[in-house]
């Protein structure tokens, strides 16, 4: 996707760095990540592990022995 800079209107250049990707304006050096998806930042590894443990605990408590 090619976006224009919200600051000066020039076409932005993508700076691809995995989850930290963003666009940079070559004219005024403003940055933006609106076209990269959600505003929510990616979770770190510890947060993901905690979420998995919570899910496993929930599943174990709510398993039915039908």
Long-range contacts (C-beta under 8 A, 24 or more apart in sequence): 1-35, 3-32, 3-34, 3-35, 5-30, 5-32, 6-30, 6-32
